[in-house]
Amino acid sequence: MPLVVVGISVGILLFLMTRLKLNGFIALLLVAVGVALVQGVEMEKIPEVLGEGVGGQIGDTMLVVGLGAMVGRVMGDCGAAQRIAATLIDTFGLRWVQVAMVVTAMLIGVTMFYEVAFVIIVPVAFTIVRVTRKNLLWVGLPMSIALSTMHSFLPPHPGPTAVASTFHASVGLTLFYGLFIAVPAGALIALVWPRLPFVRRMDPAIPKGLVSERTFTDEEMPGLGWSLSVALVPVVLIAGAAVTDMAVSGDGPVLHFITFIGSAPIALLLTLLLAVWAFGPRIGRSLAEVSASCNSAAQAMAMILLVIGAGGAFKEVLVEGGISDYIKDLTDSWSISPIILAWLIAVVLRVALGSATVAVVTAAGVVQPLLENSGVHPELMVLAVSCGSIAFSHVNDPGFWMFKEYFNLSVIDAIKARTTYTTVLAVLGLGGVLAVEWTLEALNV
C-alpha cells in the first residue's frame, strides 16, 4: 500500500538522522532511492528522477535563498539590520516584539512567497535575538507562522492562484474572504505557539555565518531611511507585479517589464546591487568588504541548499511512484461535503507528497467535478483546498528543511514546532471556511 511506504520511509529517515546522526542530505537521498525501488521506478530511471527533484527544487529556491541571504548579510555587516531591529523594538517595545514580527510578516507575506519573505525578514529576527538575547524561536517562530499562513491561504501565491483558475473562482473575492480567515488564525497561532512548554524548552543558536556578530553604535549604523528602503525594494517590486497582474488585463512591453522586475530573483538581484552601493562605497566601505559579506553568506547557505534539494528529490520519487494517483483513486468514491472533502484530500496529499503545490493542484482536480452541482462558492473551495495543503509539514517537505536549518533545530524539534503549527493552522482554516460559508448562507449571498 503506497501510504504504508510513505510512513515507513519517514520512519527510516528519522532513524537515520536522529539515532545514527547521518547528514540530512545523505539520509534524504538514501531514503529517496529506497522509495523509488519499492514503488517500482525503473532502476536506470532513478538517477534521472533524483536529478529532476533536486534540480526542480534548487532551481526554484537557490536564486531566491542565495540572493536573499547575501542581501541580509550585507545589511547585517553594515548595521542596517540592527537599525531596523532597533526601530521595531523602540516602536513596539521589547514586550511586543512578537507582535512586531507578526505585523511585518503579514504585510510583506500577502504578496511575497514564503521563501522570499523569510530570507528578507530573518536577518532582522536574528539581529533582534542577538541584541536582546531573547530565544530565537520566541522572535523567529511568529514570523514563520505568519508567513506560512499568508503563503498557503491567499492568492496571489501559486497554490491558491492555480486552484482559483481550476475552479473559475474570482481571485479578488478569494483574497477578500481569505483575509478574514488568515489574519486571525495566523496571528493567534503565531502568538500562542512560542509560549507552549515544548517550544519554550527549545533554545537553538543562530546559525553561524548568516548574521554579523558585531554590535554597532548609533553613529556607525546607516540611517533608517536607507535601511528600510533597501529592505522594502523587493517587497515593492514583487507586490507591484502581483497587483498589476490581478488588476490589469492585456499585453504589452510595459506589463512585460513589470513582470520581469517583479519576479523574485530579479527583484532580489536589483536589491543586492542597491545594497552593495548603499552600504558599500556610499558610506565608505570598499567593494572588497561588501564582497566578503556576500561570500560569507554563500558559504553559510551551501549545506542548507543541499538539504532543501534532497528534500525535493524525496518528493519527486513519491510523485513518480504514483502515490498521488493512488490517493486520487482512493477518494473518488467518498461521499462527503465538497468543502470538507477538498480539505481532506489536500491534507492526505500533503502528508504523502510533501509539496503543498502538488497537493493543492491534485486535490483541485479531484473535487472539481463536485463543484458544478454543489452550490458552494468556488472561492470557498479554493480556500478549503489551500488550507488543507499547509497541514502536516514534515520531512518530505523542502520547506520543512529550510525552517529546520535556519532555526538550527534537530529533526525532532523541527517536527514538534513546525509540523504541529502547520496542522493546527489547517484545522483553523477549515473552520474559518465553514464559518464564512455559514455567514454567506445566512446573508443569502
C-alpha positions in Angstrom: 0.0 0.0 0.0 1.6 3.3 -1.1 0.7 5.2 2.1 2.4 2.5 4.2 5.5 3.0 2.1 5.4 6.7 2.9 5.0 6.0 6.6 7.9 3.5 6.7 10.2 5.8 4.6 9.6 8.7 7.0 10.3 6.4 10.0 13.6 5.3 8.4 14.6 8.8 7.6 14.0 9.9 11.3 16.0 6.9 12.5 19.0 7.7 10.2 19.1 11.3 11.2 18.2 11.1 14.9 19.8 7.8 16.0 22.6 7.4 13.5 23.2 11.2 13.2 23.5 10.9 9.5 23.8 14.1 7.5 20.4 15.2 6.2 21.4 15.4 2.6 22.7 11.9 2.5 19.8 10.5 4.5 17.2 12.0 2.3 18.9 10.7 -0.9 19.2 7.2 0.5 15.6 7.1 1.5 14.5 8.6 -1.8 16.4 5.8 -3.7 14.8 3.2 -1.4 11.3 4.5 -2.0 11.9 4.6 -5.8 12.9 0.9 -5.8 9.9 -0.2 -3.6 7.5 1.8 -5.8 8.7 0.2 -8.9 10.5 3.1 -10.5 12.9 1.6 -13.1 16.5 1.4 -11.7 18.0 3.2 -14.7 15.5 6.0 -14.3 16.1 6.6 -10.6 19.1 9.0 -11.1 17.1 11.0 -13.6 14.2 11.3 -11.1 16.5 12.3 -8.3 18.2 14.9 -10.6 14.8 16.3 -11.6 13.7 16.5 -8.0 16.9 18.2 -6.8 17.1 20.4 -9.9 13.5 21.5 -9.7 13.7 22.3 -6.0 17.0 24.1 -6.2 16.0 25.9 -9.4 13.0 27.3 -7.6 14.9 28.0 -4.4 18.6 28.7 -4.9 18.4 32.1 -6.6 15.9 33.4 -4.0 17.6 31.9 -0.9 21.1 32.7 -2.1 20.4 36.3 -3.1 18.2 36.9 -0.1 21.0 35.6 2.2 23.5 37.9 0.6 21.2 41.0 1.0 20.6 40.0 4.6 24.3 39.6 5.3 25.3 42.8 3.6 22.7 44.7 5.7 23.8 42.9 8.8 27.5 43.7 8.3 26.9 47.4 7.8 24.4 47.8 10.7 21.3 48.3 8.6 19.6 45.1 10.0 20.4 46.3 13.5 18.9 49.8 12.7 15.6 48.2 11.6 15.6 45.8 14.6 16.2 48.7 17.0 13.4 50.7 15.4 11.0 47.8 15.7 11.9 47.4 19.4 11.6 51.2 20.0 8.3 51.4 18.2 6.6 48.3 19.7 8.6 47.9 22.9 10.5 44.8 23.8 7.4 43.3 25.3 5.6 43.4 22.0 8.4 42.3 19.7 6.4 39.2 18.6 3.6 41.5 17.5 6.1 43.5 15.5 7.3 40.4 13.8 3.7 39.2 13.0 2.6 42.5 11.6 5.8 42.8 9.5 5.5 39.2 8.2 1.8 39.6 7.3 2.2 42.8 5.5 5.2 41.5 3.5 3.8 38.0 3.1 0.5 39.0 1.5 2.2 39.1 -1.9 5.6 37.5 -1.4 6.4 33.8 -1.4 7.3 32.2 1.9 10.9 31.6 1.0 11.4 35.1 -0.4 9.8 36.9 2.6 11.6 34.6 5.0 15.1 35.3 3.8 14.3 39.1 3.8 12.9 39.2 7.3 15.0 36.6 9.1 18.2 38.8 9.3 16.1 41.3 11.3 14.9 38.5 13.6 18.5 37.2 14.1 19.6 40.7 14.9 16.8 41.3 17.4 17.7 38.0 19.1 21.4 38.9 19.3 20.7 42.4 20.7 18.0 41.4 23.2 19.3 37.9 23.9 15.8 36.5 23.5 15.2 32.9 22.5 15.5 32.5 18.7 12.1 30.8 18.4 10.5 33.4 20.6 11.2 36.0 17.9 11.5 33.9 14.7 8.6 31.5 15.1 5.8 34.1 15.0 7.4 35.4 11.8 7.5 32.0 10.2 3.9 31.1 11.2 2.6 34.4 9.8 4.4 33.9 6.5 3.2 30.3 6.2 -0.4 31.4 6.7 -0.2 34.1 4.1 1.6 31.9 1.6 -0.7 28.9 1.9 -4.1 30.6 2.3 -4.1 33.5 -0.1 -3.7 34.4 -3.7 -1.5 35.7 -5.5 0.6 32.8 -4.1 1.0 30.0 -6.6 -1.1 27.3 -4.9 -4.3 29.3 -4.3 -4.0 31.1 -7.6 -3.7 27.8 -9.5 -6.8 26.4 -7.8 -8.7 29.6 -8.4 -8.1 29.1 -12.1 -9.2 25.5 -11.9 -12.4 26.4 -10.1 -13.0 29.6 -12.2 -13.1 31.5 -8.9 -12.6 35.2 -8.5 -9.0 35.9 -7.3 -10.2 39.1 -5.7 -13.0 37.5 -3.8 -10.8 34.6 -2.7 -8.3 37.1 -1.3 -11.1 39.1 0.4 -12.7 36.0 2.1 -9.2 34.6 2.8 -8.0 37.6 4.8 -10.9 37.2 7.3 -9.6 33.6 7.9 -5.8 34.0 7.5 -5.2 37.1 9.7 -6.9 36.0 12.9 -5.8 32.3 12.5 -2.2 33.2 11.7 -1.9 35.8 14.4 -3.5 33.5 17.1 -1.1 30.6 16.3 1.9 33.0 15.9 1.4 34.4 19.4 0.4 31.1 21.1 2.9 28.7 19.7 6.1 30.2 21.1 4.5 30.1 24.6 3.8 26.4 24.6 6.0 24.5 27.0 7.5 22.1 24.4 8.5 25.0 22.3 9.9 27.1 25.1 12.2 24.3 26.1 14.0 24.6 22.7 16.8 27.2 22.7 18.6 27.0 19.4 21.6 29.2 18.5 21.7 31.4 15.4 23.4 29.5 12.6 26.9 30.8 12.0 27.6 32.9 9.0 24.1 34.2 8.5 24.3 37.3 10.7 27.0 39.8 11.8 28.4 39.2 15.2 29.2 42.9 15.6 27.2 45.3 17.7 27.1 48.8 16.1 26.9 52.2 17.8 24.2 54.6 16.7 26.8 56.6 14.8 28.1 53.6 12.9 24.7 52.4 11.6 23.2 53.8 8.3 20.1 55.8 8.6 16.6 54.3 8.9 15.6 55.7 5.6 18.3 53.9 3.6 17.9 50.7 5.8 14.2 50.4 5.2 14.4 51.5 1.6 16.7 48.6 0.7 14.7 46.1 2.7 11.5 47.2 1.1 12.7 47.3 -2.6 11.9 43.6 -3.3 8.6 43.9 -1.4 7.5 46.9 -3.6 8.7 45.2 -6.9 7.1 41.8 -6.2 3.9 43.2 -4.7 3.6 45.7 -7.6 3.9 43.0 -10.2 1.3 40.8 -8.4 -1.2 43.7 -8.1 -0.6 44.7 -11.7 -1.2 41.1 -12.8 -4.5 40.9 -10.9 -5.8 44.4 -11.9 -4.6 44.9 -15.5 -5.6 42.7 -18.4 -3.9 42.7 -21.8 -0.4 42.5 -23.1 2.4 45.0 -23.9 6.0 45.9 -23.2 5.3 47.8 -20.0 3.5 44.8 -18.5 6.3 42.5 -19.6 8.8 44.8 -17.9 6.8 45.0 -14.7 6.6 41.2 -14.6 10.3 40.9 -15.2 11.5 43.2 -12.4 8.7 41.8 -10.2 10.0 38.3 -10.4 11.6 37.2 -7.1 15.1 36.5 -8.5 15.4 39.8 -10.5 13.9 41.8 -7.6 16.4 40.4 -5.2 19.3 40.8 -7.6 18.4 44.5 -8.0 18.1 44.8 -4.3 21.5 43.3 -3.8 23.1 45.7 -6.3 21.4 48.6 -4.4 22.6 47.2 -1.1 26.2 46.9 -2.3 26.2 50.6 -3.4 24.2 52.0 -0.4 26.1 50.1 2.3 29.4 50.0 0.5 31.0 52.9 -1.4 28.3 55.4 -0.3 29.3 55.0 3.4 33.0 54.4 2.8 33.1 50.6 2.8 35.2 49.1 0.0 33.7 46.7 -2.6 36.1 44.0 -1.2 34.4 44.3 2.2 30.9 44.0 0.7 32.0 41.1 -1.5 33.4 39.4 1.6 29.9 39.6 3.2 28.4 38.0 0.1 30.9 35.2 0.1 30.3 34.5 3.8 26.5 34.3 3.2 27.1 31.9 0.2 29.3 29.6 2.2 26.7 29.5 5.1 24.0 28.6 2.6 25.7 25.7 0.9 24.5 22.9 3.2 21.1 24.4 3.6 20.6 24.4 -0.2 21.9 20.8 -0.4 19.4 19.6 2.2 16.5 21.5 0.6 17.4 20.0 -2.8 17.5 16.5 -1.3 14.0 17.1 0.1 13.0 17.9 -3.5 14.4 14.6 -4.6 12.4 12.7 -1.9 9.2 14.5 -3.0 9.9 13.7 -6.7 10.2 9.9 -6.2 6.9 9.9 -4.2 5.2 11.6 -7.2 6.9 9.4 -9.7 6.0 6.3 -7.7 2.3 7.0 -8.4 1.3 7.9 -4.8 -0.8 10.9 -5.9 -2.7 8.8 -8.4 -3.4 6.2 -5.7 -4.8 8.8 -3.4 -7.0 10.3 -6.2 -8.4 6.8 -6.9 -9.0 6.2 -3.2 -11.0 9.3 -2.7 -13.1 9.2 -5.8 -15.9 7.2 -4.1 -16.1 9.3 -0.9 -19.5 10.9 -0.2 -18.9 14.0 1.9 -19.3 17.8 1.9 -17.3 19.2 -1.0 -15.6 21.7 1.3 -14.5 19.0 3.8 -13.6 16.5 1.0 -11.5 19.1 -0.8 -9.7 19.9 2.5 -9.2 16.2 3.4 -7.8 15.3 0.0 -5.3 18.2 0.2 -4.3 17.1 3.7 -3.7 13.5 2.6 -1.7 14.5 -0.5 0.3 17.0 1.6 1.2 14.2 4.1 2.1 11.8 1.4 3.9 14.0 -1.1 5.3 16.9 1.0 4.8 19.5 -1.8 1.9 21.9 -0.9 1.7 23.0 -4.6 1.4 19.4 -5.8 -1.2 18.6 -3.1 -3.3 21.7 -3.8 -3.3 21.2 -7.6 -4.1 17.5 -7.4 -6.8 18.0 -4.8 -8.4 20.6 -7.0 -8.5 18.2 -10.0 -10.2 15.5 -7.8 -13.0 17.7 -6.4 -13.6 19.9 -9.4 -16.5 17.7 -10.8 -18.3 18.0 -7.5 -18.3 21.8 -7.5 -20.6 22.2 -10.5 -23.8 21.0 -8.8 -22.8 21.6 -5.1 -23.9 25.2 -4.8 -20.7 26.0 -2.9 -19.0 29.3 -3.7 -15.9 28.4 -5.8 -13.9 30.9 -3.8 -14.6 28.9 -0.6 -13.5 25.7 -2.4 -10.2 27.4 -3.3 -9.7 28.3 0.4 -10.6 24.8 1.6 -8.0 23.2 -0.7 -5.4 25.8 0.2 -5.9 25.4 3.9 -5.6 21.6 3.7 -2.3 21.9 1.8 -0.5 23.5 4.7 -1.1 20.6 7.1 1.5 18.2 8.5 4.6 19.8 7.0 7.3 17.2 7.8 10.4 15.5 6.4 9.2 15.2 2.8 8.6 18.9 2.6 11.5 21.0 1.3 10.2 24.0 3.3 10.5 21.9 6.5 14.2 21.6 5.9 14.6 25.4 5.3 12.8 26.0 8.6 14.9 23.4 10.4 18.3 24.7 9.1 17.6 28.5 9.5 16.4 27.9 13.1 19.2 25.4 13.8 16.9 22.7 15.1 17.1 19.0 15.4 14.7 17.0 13.2 12.6 16.1 16.2 12.4 19.7 17.4 11.5 20.9 13.9 8.7 18.4 13.8 7.4 19.5 17.2 7.5 23.1 16.2 6.6 23.2 12.5 4.5 20.1 11.9 2.2 21.0 14.8 1.7 24.6 13.9 1.0 23.9 10.2 -1.5 21.2 11.2 -3.4 23.5 13.6 -3.4 26.3 11.0 -5.0 23.9 8.5 -7.7 22.9 11.0 -8.4 26.5 11.9 -8.5 27.4 8.2 -11.2 24.7 7.6 -13.2 26.1 10.5 -12.9 29.6 9.0 -14.1 28.4 5.6 -17.1 26.7 7.1 -17.9 29.8 9.1 -17.7 32.0 6.0 -20.0 29.6 4.2 -22.5 29.7 7.0 -22.3 33.5 7.1 -22.9 33.8 3.3 -25.8 31.4 3.5 -27.3 33.4 6.4 -26.9 36.6 4.4 -28.3 34.8 1.3 -25.3 35.8 -0.7 
